[in-house]
Amino acid sequence: MNSAQIEPAGRADQTDRADQTDRADQTDRASQHETLLDTGRHGIVFGLAGWSGAGKTTLVEKLIAHLVALGLNVATIKHAHHHFDADTPGKDSYRHRAAGARQVLVSSANRAALFSEHDEADEPGLDVLLSRLDPADIVIVEGFKAFAIRKIEIYRAEVEKPLLHPHDPHILAVASDAPLADCPLPCFDLDDIAAIAAFIGDQAQTIKT
């Protein structure tokens, strides 16, 4: 399914909130300083930006479930700390890596996983990681906030950190746990998953038009 068709059922009343002019304004905001990463391989690439503790991963989880229920092919990319390891000590793949293999690909009838070793100086950028994914309707990115992709800011007042959108032109909307005064961007309740998904769908349409 084409990602430009991301549209929760029964959202006709929501479509009035942003006409094509509004979408164009948001697209201009995202591209005014630098060209967005090429999304030709995927339907749309959308990031969630926010301070630690704001609830990015929780929102990603809910968005994935919602979008998959709409029949969309969803992929995710998450930036991790330097020394994370998703492998399990003692497993064959771990032993291969411990012996010195720089790449280990494990595959079964249900899934595959590629473990790739690199030095910190050679850490692949988001553009490289996007190219390694099979084409998807939507790629949700958590982290990589320095890269030029469309983003929604995740804001939670109790974290007591400043808002990011005044300094990042690629942030097109804010999802918050409380109303925000004088916010110039579309604002959503953190729990309104359907509305946030619909906004991403609106942005997907701007790519196609």
N, CA, C and O of each residue as an XYZ file, in Angstrom:
836
protein
N       0.836     -1.192      0.000
C       0.000      0.000      0.000
C       0.867      1.237      0.000
O       1.885      1.299      0.689
N       0.456      2.223     -0.781
C       1.209      3.461     -0.858
C       1.088      4.243      0.429
O      -0.009      4.394      0.968
N       2.209      4.742      0.929
C       2.177      5.464      2.195
C       1.407      6.763      2.101
O       0.985      7.301      3.124
N       1.213      7.280      0.894
C       0.441      8.505      0.762
C      -1.016      8.278      1.125
O      -1.781      9.235      1.241
N      -1.413      7.015      1.307
C      -2.781      6.686      1.651
C      -2.952      6.459      3.145
O      -3.995      5.961      3.569
N      -1.960      6.809      3.953
C      -2.091      6.669      5.397
C      -3.259      7.516      5.845
O      -3.191      8.744      5.792
N      -4.329      6.880      6.283
C      -5.502      7.650      6.659
C      -6.391      6.799      7.538
O      -7.082      5.918      7.027
N      -6.400      7.028      8.839
C      -7.251      6.244      9.717
C      -8.709      6.362      9.319
O      -9.166      7.418      8.881
N      -9.438      5.256      9.479
C     -10.855      5.269      9.169
C     -11.582      6.269     10.041
O     -11.282      6.407     11.227
N     -12.548      6.972      9.447
C     -13.371      7.894     10.193
C     -12.708      9.203     10.531
O     -13.099      9.854     11.499
N     -11.696      9.620      9.750
C     -11.008     10.855     10.076
C     -11.429     12.005      9.163
O     -10.685     12.974      9.016
N     -12.604     11.915      8.551
C     -13.048     12.962      7.644
C     -13.097     14.310      8.331
O     -12.804     15.341      7.726
N     -13.484     14.292      9.647
C     -13.554     15.559     10.368
C     -12.181     16.131     10.635
O     -12.058     17.320     10.927
N     -11.132     15.303     10.541
C      -9.790     15.792     10.818
C      -9.158     16.429      9.595
O      -8.278     17.279      9.731
N      -9.589     16.037      8.396
C      -8.931     16.519      7.194
C      -9.134     18.008      7.006
O      -8.336     18.657      6.330
N     -10.201     18.570      7.598
C     -10.451     20.001      7.461
C      -9.421     20.842      8.203
O      -9.310     22.043      7.955
N      -8.670     20.229      9.107
C      -7.763     21.011      9.936
C      -6.543     21.485      9.165
O      -5.868     22.419      9.598
N      -6.250     20.865      8.040
C      -5.065     21.287      7.279
C      -5.344     21.161      5.800
O      -5.449     20.046      5.289
N      -5.467     22.278      5.096
C      -5.672     22.222      3.657
C      -4.324     22.161      2.961
O      -3.283     22.130      3.618
N      -4.338     22.142      1.637
C      -3.096     21.963      0.900
C      -2.122     23.107      1.133
O      -0.908     22.903      1.105
N      -2.637     24.302      1.362
C      -1.747     25.433      1.634
C      -0.990     25.227      2.927
O       0.205     25.513      3.000
N      -1.683     24.726      3.968
C      -1.020     24.451      5.244
C       0.088     23.430      5.057
O       1.181     23.583      5.601
N      -0.197     22.380      4.281
C       0.815     21.352      4.057
C       2.026     21.931      3.355
O       3.163     21.605      3.698
N       1.788     22.792      2.368
C       2.899     23.406      1.648
C       3.743     24.258      2.586
O       4.970     24.273      2.483
N       3.086     24.967      3.501
C       3.824     25.778      4.464
C       4.715     24.912      5.336
O       5.857     25.274      5.620
N       4.188     23.758      5.763
C       4.969     22.866      6.605
C       6.138     22.272      5.837
O       7.230     22.109      6.382
N       5.905     21.945      4.559
C       6.981     21.414      3.739
C       8.072     22.464      3.550
O       9.260     22.146      3.604
N       7.668     23.725      3.326
C       8.641     24.797      3.188
C       9.466     24.945      4.457
O      10.675     25.162      4.386
N       8.823     24.830      5.625
C       9.556     24.937      6.889
C      10.616     23.860      6.972
O      11.736     24.127      7.409
N      10.280     22.636      6.555
C      11.220     21.525      6.684
C      12.381     21.632      5.720
O      13.450     21.080      5.978
N      12.190     22.340      4.603
C      13.233     22.339      3.579
C      13.908     23.691      3.414
O      14.679     23.877      2.473
N      13.638     24.635      4.302
C      14.156     25.973      4.077
C      15.656     26.072      4.251
O      16.270     26.967      3.670
N      16.280     25.187      5.031
C      17.705     25.298      5.281
C      18.533     24.271      4.517
O      19.666     24.565      4.135
N      18.008     23.103      4.291
C      18.772     22.081      3.593
C      17.811     21.074      2.993
O      16.661     20.959      3.418
N      18.298     20.347      2.000
C      17.454     19.385      1.313
C      17.182     18.191      2.217
O      18.088     17.680      2.875
N      15.927     17.752      2.243
C      15.578     16.582      3.031
C      16.229     15.342      2.443
O      16.467     15.262      1.238
N      16.510     14.383      3.302
C      17.051     13.122      2.820
C      16.108     12.530      1.778
O      14.888     12.600      1.921
N      16.674     11.958      0.749
C      15.890     11.390     -0.340
C      14.970     10.290      0.193
O      15.427      9.341      0.829
N      13.698     10.426     -0.070
C      12.741      9.401      0.364
C      12.273      8.548     -0.813
O      11.251      7.868     -0.714
N      13.008      8.577     -1.923
C      12.580      7.825     -3.089
C      12.483      6.326     -2.842
O      11.683      5.644     -3.483
N      13.290      5.807     -1.921
C      13.271      4.363     -1.650
C      12.068      3.968     -0.812
O      11.561      2.853     -0.931
N      11.610      4.882      0.035
C      10.510      4.597      0.948
C       9.372      5.601      0.726
O       9.579      6.668      0.149
N       8.180      5.251      1.187
C       7.057      6.158      1.027
C       7.305      7.481      1.718
O       7.207      8.542      1.102
N       7.630      7.414      3.011
C       7.974      8.605      3.776
C       8.860      8.204      4.941
O       8.700      7.133      5.528
N       9.799      9.083      5.265
C      10.675      8.892      6.422
C      10.294      9.974      7.429
O      10.314     11.162      7.110
N       9.948      9.556      8.642
C       9.468     10.513      9.638
C      10.142     10.242     10.967
O      10.177      9.105     11.439
N      10.679     11.295     11.569
C      11.396     11.146     12.822
C      10.596     11.616     14.017
O       9.706     12.458     13.893
N      10.918     11.066     15.172
C      10.377     11.528     16.448
C      11.537     12.115     17.229
O      12.500     11.420     17.549
N      11.437     13.407     17.533
C      12.509     14.109     18.229
C      12.048     14.483     19.628
O      10.911     14.916     19.813
N      12.912     14.319     20.603
C      12.544     14.684     21.969
C      13.640     14.307     22.940
O      14.509     13.488     22.639
N      13.586     14.914     24.104
C      14.567     14.611     25.140
C      14.322     13.222     25.727
O      13.220     12.683     25.624
N      15.340     12.657     26.334
C      15.194     11.376     27.020
C      14.113     11.486     28.089
O      14.083     12.444     28.862
N      13.234     10.501     28.124
C      12.151     10.497     29.094
C      10.868     11.114     28.593
O       9.861     11.114     29.301
N      10.889     11.647     27.367
C       9.685     12.285     26.827
C       8.644     11.278     26.364
O       7.464     11.612     26.255
N       9.066     10.053     26.092
C       8.111      9.027     25.668
C       8.178      8.678     24.198
O       7.180      8.244     23.622
N       9.336      8.857     23.577
C       9.467      8.576     22.142
C       9.196      7.112     21.824
O       8.429      6.801     20.913
N       9.824      6.215     22.577
C       9.681      4.787     22.263
C       8.246      4.314     22.475
O       7.737      3.505     21.699
N       7.599      4.810     23.511
C       6.196      4.443     23.742
C       5.321      4.893     22.586
O       4.439      4.158     22.144
N       5.568      6.108     22.094
C       4.787      6.604     20.965
C       5.093      5.811     19.700
O       4.183      5.492     18.934
N       6.364      5.490     19.473
C       6.724      4.678     18.312
C       5.966      3.355     18.331
O       5.408      2.933     17.318
N       5.951      2.715     19.476
C       5.270      1.420     19.607
C       3.794      1.535     19.246
O       3.258      0.693     18.525
N       3.137      2.580     19.750
C       1.710      2.766     19.466
C       1.467      3.119     18.002
O       0.503      2.655     17.393
N       2.353      3.948     17.443
C       2.211      4.312     16.036
C       2.380      3.099     15.125
O       1.626      2.924     14.168
N       3.369      2.266     15.428
C       3.575      1.064     14.619
C       2.315      0.219     14.589
O       1.852     -0.179     13.520
N       1.759     -0.055     15.762
C       0.562     -0.896     15.835
C      -0.591     -0.276     15.042
O      -1.314     -0.980     14.337
N      -0.757      1.040     15.161
C      -1.843      1.723     14.457
C      -1.646      1.653     12.947
O      -2.582      1.332     12.215
N      -0.445      1.948     12.479
C      -0.179      1.973     11.045
C      -0.239      0.585     10.428
O      -0.738      0.416      9.315
N       0.270     -0.412     11.153
C       0.199     -1.793     10.650
C      -1.255     -2.235     10.537
O      -1.613     -2.954      9.605
N      -2.103     -1.807     11.487
C      -3.524     -2.139     11.422
C      -4.192     -1.532     10.202
O      -5.223     -2.027      9.747
N      -3.610     -0.457      9.665
C      -4.125      0.156      8.441
C      -3.625     -0.549      7.187
O      -3.991     -0.177      6.072
N      -2.788     -1.565      7.370
C      -2.271     -2.322      6.239
C      -0.968     -1.807      5.677
O      -0.602     -2.158      4.556
N      -0.249     -0.971      6.436
C       0.990     -0.382      5.949
C       2.209     -1.207      6.340
O       2.230     -1.865      7.380
N       3.218     -1.156      5.485
C       4.504     -1.798      5.739
C       5.375     -0.786      6.476
O       5.804      0.207      5.890
N       5.636     -1.035      7.757
C       6.347     -0.080      8.606
C       7.738     -0.612      8.941
O       7.906     -1.786      9.272
N       8.728      0.269      8.851
C      10.079     -0.047      9.293
C      10.500      1.016     10.303
O       9.956      2.120     10.314
N      11.460      0.683     11.142
C      11.954      1.648     12.119
C      13.476      1.636     12.139
O      14.116      0.631     11.830
N      14.033      2.779     12.511
C      15.471      2.910     12.761
C      15.615      3.634     14.089
O      14.998      4.678     14.298
N      16.417      3.091     14.980
C      16.624      3.705     16.286
C      18.115      3.859     16.549
O      18.894      2.924     16.362
N      18.497      5.047     16.981
C      19.886      5.265     17.367
C      20.092      4.774     18.799
O      19.257      5.011     19.672
N      21.204      4.093     19.027
C      21.470      3.508     20.341
C      22.786      4.026     20.887
O      23.545      4.696     20.186
N      23.047      3.708     22.148
C      24.306      4.075     22.771
C      25.453      3.294     22.132
O      25.233      2.275     21.478
N      26.661      3.778     22.326
C      27.825      3.269     21.612
C      28.007      1.761     21.750
O      28.335      1.094     20.768
N      27.803      1.215     22.932
C      28.189     -0.177     23.176
C      26.999     -1.122     23.327
O      27.092     -2.145     24.005
N      25.891     -0.777     22.696
C      24.742     -1.680     22.774
C      25.071     -2.990     22.053
O      25.906     -3.015     21.148
N      24.419     -4.062     22.454
C      24.607     -5.348     21.785
C      23.284     -6.099     21.834
O      22.793     -6.438     22.911
N      22.713     -6.357     20.669
C      21.445     -7.074     20.590
C      21.656     -8.583     20.512
O      20.690     -9.345     20.514
N      22.901     -9.013     20.445
C      23.208    -10.435     20.368
C      23.259    -11.030     21.777
O      23.257    -10.300     22.769
N      23.307    -12.361     21.852
C      23.298    -13.056     23.139
C      24.591    -13.850     23.326
O      24.898    -14.724     22.515
N      25.351    -13.557     24.380
C      26.586    -14.317     24.623
C      26.324    -15.821     24.628
O      25.362    -16.298     25.229
N      27.187    -16.544     23.956
C      27.064    -18.003     23.892
C      26.374    -18.496     22.644
O      26.583    -19.639     22.238
N      25.540    -17.647     22.009
C      24.890    -18.057     20.771
C      25.926    -18.130     19.646
O      26.980    -17.497     19.705
N      25.596    -18.923     18.618
C      26.547    -19.116     17.522
C      26.932    -17.791     16.885
O      28.104    -17.565     16.585
N      25.952    -16.908     16.674
C      26.248    -15.625     16.030
C      27.212    -14.810     16.890
O      28.117    -14.159     16.368
N      27.019    -14.848     18.188
C      27.908    -14.117     19.100
C      29.321    -14.685     19.020
O      30.296    -13.934     19.027
N      29.430    -16.001     18.944
C      30.737    -16.648     18.879
C      31.442    -16.292     17.577
O      32.657    -16.094     17.564
N      30.684    -16.209     16.473
C      31.268    -15.801     15.191
C      31.866    -14.401     15.313
O      32.983    -14.153     14.859
N      31.112    -13.488     15.931
C      31.581    -12.114     16.094
C      32.789    -12.048     17.029
O      33.752    -11.325     16.773
N      32.718    -12.815     18.112
C      33.828    -12.822     19.068
C      35.114    -13.336     18.423
O      36.216    -12.954     18.816
N      34.954    -14.202     17.433
C      36.119    -14.746     16.737
C      36.698    -13.752     15.743
O      37.807    -13.947     15.245
N      35.958    -12.685     15.448
C      36.514    -11.650     14.576
C      35.723    -11.323     13.338
O      36.129    -10.443     12.579
N      34.600    -11.998     13.093
C      33.808    -11.692     11.897
C      33.239    -10.279     12.000
O      32.658     -9.922     13.026
N      33.397     -9.475     10.956
C      32.913     -8.103     10.971
C      31.439     -8.017     10.598
O      30.771     -7.042     10.940
N      30.926     -9.027      9.902
C      29.508     -9.099      9.591
C      29.020    -10.520      9.836
O      29.657    -11.486      9.417
N      27.901    -10.635     10.508
C      27.285    -11.939     10.748
C      25.803    -11.808     10.422
O      25.092    -11.006     11.029
N      25.351    -12.592      9.473
C      23.941    -12.575      9.092
C      23.307    -13.882      9.536
O      23.727    -14.962      9.120
N      22.304    -13.776     10.377
C      21.579    -14.942     10.883
C      20.200    -14.953     10.239
O      19.503    -13.938     10.244
N      19.807    -16.083      9.689
C      18.530    -16.137      8.980
C      17.784    -17.416      9.323
O      18.377    -18.477      9.515
N      16.458    -17.283      9.395
C      15.589    -18.438      9.598
C      14.382    -18.288      8.678
O      14.321    -17.372      7.858
N      13.429    -19.196      8.825
C      12.228    -19.123      7.990
C      11.382    -17.899      8.307
O      10.575    -17.478      7.479
N      11.554    -17.319      9.495
C      10.697    -16.214      9.920
C      11.373    -14.844      9.931
O      10.697    -13.831      9.754
N      12.682    -14.788     10.134
C      13.337    -13.483     10.235
C      14.828    -13.628      9.978
O      15.386    -14.725      9.985
N      15.454    -12.473      9.749
C      16.905    -12.435      9.570
C      17.445    -11.240     10.341
O      16.746    -10.245     10.534
N      18.690    -11.346     10.779
C      19.335    -10.250     11.486
C      20.782    -10.152     11.025
O      21.497    -11.153     10.970
N      21.210     -8.929     10.692
C      22.584     -8.694     10.279
C      23.294     -7.919     11.378
O      22.894     -6.805     11.714
N      24.345     -8.505     11.939
C      25.200     -7.824     12.904
C      26.425     -7.320     12.155
O      27.163     -8.100     11.554
N      26.632     -6.009     12.198
C      27.725     -5.401     11.458
C      28.581     -4.583     12.414
O      28.076     -3.701     13.109
N      29.877     -4.877     12.449
C      30.791     -4.171     13.337
C      31.424     -2.984     12.609
O      31.775     -3.080     11.433
N      31.566     -1.868     13.319
C      32.269     -0.723     12.741
C      32.877      0.100     13.872
O      32.415      0.061     15.012
N      33.904      0.829     13.535
C      34.523      1.736     14.497
C      33.640      2.963     14.663
O      32.836      3.281     13.787
N      33.791      3.650     15.792
C      32.964      4.828     16.054
C      33.091      5.865     14.948
O      32.112      6.519     14.588
N      34.292      6.013     14.411
C      34.506      6.995     13.353
C      33.812      6.608     12.060
O      33.575      7.455     11.199
N      33.486      5.335     11.924
C      32.849      4.845     10.696
C      31.365      4.561     10.892
O      30.762      3.857     10.082
N      30.765      5.098     11.959
C      29.352      4.856     12.196
C      28.534      5.327     10.997
O      28.672      6.477     10.580
N      27.688      4.467     10.433
C      26.920      4.867      9.245
C      25.898      5.944      9.576
O      25.290      5.934     10.646
N      25.721      6.862      8.655
C      24.719      7.902      8.817
C      23.327      7.383      8.508
O      23.160      6.262      8.027
N      22.346      8.199      8.786
C      20.960      7.790      8.558
C      20.706      7.498      7.089
O      19.932      6.597      6.766
N      21.340      8.241      6.195
C      21.135      7.995      4.771
C      21.591      6.593      4.380
O      20.944      5.923      3.575
N      22.706      6.156      4.953
C      23.217      4.809      4.662
C      22.277      3.761      5.236
O      21.971      2.770      4.572
N      21.818      3.972      6.459
C      20.923      3.002      7.089
C      19.611      2.885      6.330
O      19.074      1.787      6.183
N      19.092      4.006      5.845
C      17.852      3.958      5.056
C      18.039      3.133      3.789
O      17.121      2.438      3.353
N      19.218      3.212      3.204
C      19.476      2.454      1.976
C      19.584      0.958      2.230
O      19.427      0.156      1.310
N      19.853      0.579      3.483
C      19.983     -0.842      3.814
C      18.638     -1.501      4.084
O      18.534     -2.728      4.082
N      17.614     -0.698      4.315
C      16.281     -1.253      4.557
C      15.597     -1.615      3.245
O      15.779     -0.936      2.234
N      14.812     -2.685      3.268
C      13.925     -2.943      2.140
C      12.912     -1.803      2.054
O      12.588     -1.195      3.073
N      12.409     -1.504      0.856
C      11.431     -0.418      0.718
C      10.238     -0.615      1.658
O       9.705     -1.718      1.788
N       9.838      0.463      2.298
C       8.719      0.433      3.240
C       7.779      1.597      2.939
O       8.182      2.599      2.349
N       6.522      1.452      3.352
C       5.577      2.559      3.210
C       5.985      3.737      4.086
O       5.893      4.894      3.675
N       6.434      3.429      5.292
C       6.856      4.466      6.218
C       8.008      3.951      7.058
O       7.982      2.817      7.536
N       9.017      4.789      7.236
C      10.126      4.489      8.139
C      10.047      5.495      9.285
O      10.120      6.703      9.060
N       9.899      5.004     10.494
C       9.876      5.850     11.677
C      11.277      5.835     12.285
O      11.842      4.774     12.552
N      11.821      7.021     12.497
C      13.193      7.161     12.992
C      13.155      7.727     14.405
O      12.530      8.757     14.659
N      13.824      7.047     15.310
C      13.960      7.533     16.686
C      15.433      7.847     16.931
O      16.285      6.962     16.854
N      15.722      9.094     17.221
C      17.096      9.542     17.310
C      17.516     10.185     15.994
O      16.668     10.560     15.184
N      18.822     10.311     15.781
C      19.357     10.931     14.561
C      18.769     12.322     14.346
O      18.448     12.696     13.218
N      18.628     13.090     15.432
C      17.917     14.364     15.349
C      18.652     15.400     14.521
O      18.056     16.407     14.138
N      19.943     15.184     14.230
C      20.689     16.154     13.441
C      20.431     16.017     11.944
O      20.836     16.881     11.168
N      19.759     14.937     11.528
C      19.557     14.697     10.105
C      18.294     15.395      9.599
O      17.335     15.614     10.338
N      18.334     15.733      8.316
C      17.255     16.511      7.695
C      16.115     15.597      7.260
O      16.028     15.202      6.098
N      15.253     15.270      8.202
C      14.042     14.520      7.893
C      12.863     15.212      8.577
O      13.041     15.938      9.556
N      11.677     14.984      8.060
C      10.486     15.502      8.707
C      10.366     14.879     10.096
O      10.637     13.693     10.283
N       9.955     15.702     11.073
C       9.900     15.209     12.446
C       8.671     15.750     13.171
O       8.122     16.798     12.832
N       8.270     14.993     14.175
C       7.334     15.462     15.193
C       8.107     15.521     16.507
O       8.818     14.583     16.868
N       7.957     16.630     17.208
C       8.608     16.741     18.511
C       7.735     16.094     19.582
O       6.525     16.317     19.621
N       8.344     15.300     20.442
C       7.657     14.677     21.566
C       8.053     15.453     22.815
O       9.225     15.505     23.187
N       7.057     16.052     23.454
C       7.344     16.940     24.578
C       6.549     16.514     25.805
O       5.339     16.294     25.744
N       7.261     16.405     26.913
C       6.621     16.091     28.184
C       7.119     17.117     29.211
O       8.320     17.218     29.461
N       6.193     17.870     29.798
C       6.555     18.987     30.671
C       7.403     18.537     31.859
O       8.301     19.262     32.287
N       7.128     17.351     32.393
C       7.829     16.906     33.598
C       9.312     16.643     33.358
O      10.087     16.564     34.311
N       9.714     16.506     32.093
C      11.131     16.316     31.789
C      11.912     17.602     32.046
O      13.123     17.575     32.265
N      11.202     18.726     32.016
C      11.796     20.037     32.323
C      12.958     20.378     31.399
O      14.017     20.818     31.846
N      12.741     20.168     30.108
C      13.710     20.533     29.086
C      13.045     21.491     28.103
O      11.822     21.471     27.965
N      13.824     22.333     27.414
C      13.229     23.285     26.477
C      12.674     22.600     25.230
O      13.091     21.500     24.866
N      11.745     23.263     24.598
C      11.210     22.777     23.333
C      12.290     22.809     22.262
O      13.160     23.680     22.266
N      12.226     21.854     21.348
C      13.233     21.742     20.300
C      12.847     22.467     19.019
O      13.717     22.917     18.274
N      11.547     22.585     18.756
C      11.128     23.071     17.434
C      11.582     24.489     17.100
O      11.758     24.790     15.920
N      11.784     25.384     18.083
C      12.253     26.717     17.682
C      13.627     26.709     17.006
O      13.986     27.663     16.316
N      14.386     25.643     17.203
C      15.741     25.567     16.665
C      15.906     24.473     15.615
O      17.023     24.214     15.167
N      14.817     23.832     15.220
C      14.886     22.761     14.223
C      13.766     22.954     13.201
O      12.612     22.641     13.493
N      14.082     23.462     12.014
C      13.041     23.732     11.011
C      12.406     22.481     10.432
O      11.414     22.569      9.709
N      12.970     21.308     10.743
C      12.405     20.063     10.221
C      11.311     19.495     11.124
O      10.642     18.528     10.758
N      11.131     20.089     12.292
C      10.026     19.698     13.164
C       8.762     20.386     12.669
O       8.696     21.614     12.619
N       7.765     19.597     12.306
C       6.552     20.117     11.682
C       5.352     20.127     12.619
O       4.336     20.747     12.305
N       5.448     19.454     13.763
C       4.338     19.387     14.706
C       4.881     18.970     16.058
O       6.025     18.530     16.174
N       4.048     19.113     17.078
C       4.439     18.744     18.436
C       3.369     17.845     19.034
O       2.177     18.133     18.921
N       3.787     16.760     19.667
C       2.887     15.903     20.446
C       3.268     16.075     21.905
O       4.404     15.798     22.291
N       2.321     16.532     22.719
C       2.627     16.915     24.091
C       1.625     16.313     25.061
O       0.508     15.958     24.683
N       2.046     16.202     26.328
C       1.144     15.699     27.360
C       0.332     16.821     27.995
O      -0.485     16.572     28.881
N       0.554     18.062     27.544
C      -0.179     19.204     28.081
C      -0.274     20.277     27.006
O       0.584     20.330     26.125
N      -1.289     21.132     27.052
C      -1.412     22.212     26.056
C      -0.188     23.121     26.070
O       0.389     23.393     27.122
N       0.196     23.584     24.886
C       1.345     24.467     24.749
C       0.880     25.840     24.289
O       0.221     25.966     23.257
N       1.219     26.853     25.045
C       0.814     28.215     24.698
C       1.708     28.762     23.589
O       2.924     28.573     23.603
N       1.088     29.437     22.638
C       1.818     30.146     21.579
C       2.680     29.227     20.717
O       3.709     29.661     20.198
N       2.288     27.989     20.557
C       3.036     27.090     19.675
C       2.578     27.342     18.235
O       1.383     27.246     17.956
N       3.491     27.661     17.318
C       3.100     27.979     15.948
C       2.820     26.757     15.080
O       2.397     26.895     13.932
N       3.054     25.570     15.618
C       2.912     24.332     14.851
C       1.657     23.576     15.272
O       1.121     23.822     16.352
N       1.186     22.660     14.433
C       0.102     21.781     14.870
C       0.509     21.035     16.134
O       1.624     20.518     16.219
N      -0.383     20.975     17.114
C      -0.101     20.305     18.380
C      -1.096     19.175     18.601
O      -2.292     19.329     18.351
N      -0.593     18.038     19.070
C      -1.422     16.867     19.298
C      -1.231     16.369     20.723
O      -0.163     16.522     21.315
N      -2.275     15.778     21.255
C      -2.141     15.080     22.526
C      -1.286     13.835     22.304
O      -1.449     13.144     21.298
N      -0.397     13.549     23.214
C       0.481     12.389     23.077
C      -0.281     11.081     22.909
O       0.224     10.134     22.305
N      -1.491     11.033     23.442
C      -2.279      9.799     23.373
C      -3.184      9.732     22.153
O      -3.863      8.725     21.948
N      -3.209     10.791     21.331
C      -4.079     10.804     20.156
C      -3.332     10.203     18.973
O      -2.911     10.913     18.060
N      -3.179      8.901     19.005
C      -2.376      8.204     18.001
C      -2.977      8.350     16.601
O      -2.245      8.513     15.625
N      -4.305      8.292     16.502
C      -4.951      8.401     15.193
C      -4.659      9.748     14.548
O      -4.401      9.819     13.346
N      -4.696     10.819     15.342
C      -4.440     12.153     14.791
C      -2.980     12.303     14.361
O      -2.694     12.909     13.328
N      -2.066     11.755     15.146
C      -0.645     11.835     14.792
C      -0.384     11.043     13.514
O       0.351     11.499     12.638
N      -0.983      9.861     13.406
C      -0.829      9.052     12.190
C      -1.428      9.771     10.991
O      -0.873      9.716      9.894
N      -2.554     10.444     11.191
C      -3.181     11.182     10.099
C      -2.287     12.327      9.635
O      -2.204     12.607      8.439
N      -1.621     12.984     10.572
C      -0.715     14.073     10.211
C       0.435     13.538      9.353
O       0.809     14.157      8.357
N       0.990     12.396      9.741
C       2.051     11.789      8.935
C       1.523     11.458      7.545
O       2.227     11.623      6.549
N       0.275     10.989      7.483
C      -0.336     10.710      6.190
C      -0.470     11.954      5.339
O      -0.243     11.909      4.129
N      -0.838     13.073      5.963
C      -0.912     14.340      5.235
C       0.443     14.705      4.641
O       0.528     15.167      3.502
N       1.499     14.496      5.419
C       2.832     14.814      4.933
C       3.253     13.881      3.801
O       3.948     14.295      2.874
N       2.832     12.628      3.881
C       3.122     11.687      2.796
C       2.488     12.166      1.488
O       3.061     11.987      0.413
N       1.324     12.766      1.584
C       0.644     13.262      0.391
C       1.404     14.415     -0.244
O       1.379     14.568     -1.465
N       2.082     15.232      0.564
C       2.833     16.354     -0.005
C       4.003     15.862     -0.849
O       4.439     16.555     -1.769
N       4.514     14.668     -0.543
C       5.604     14.114     -1.315
C       5.121     13.733     -2.709
O       5.869     13.824     -3.682
N       3.861     13.304     -2.795
C       3.329     12.810     -4.049
C       2.745     13.916     -4.922
O       2.445     13.696     -6.095
N       2.582     15.131     -4.332
C       1.944     16.198     -5.088
C       2.930     17.302     -5.419
O       2.562     18.288     -6.057
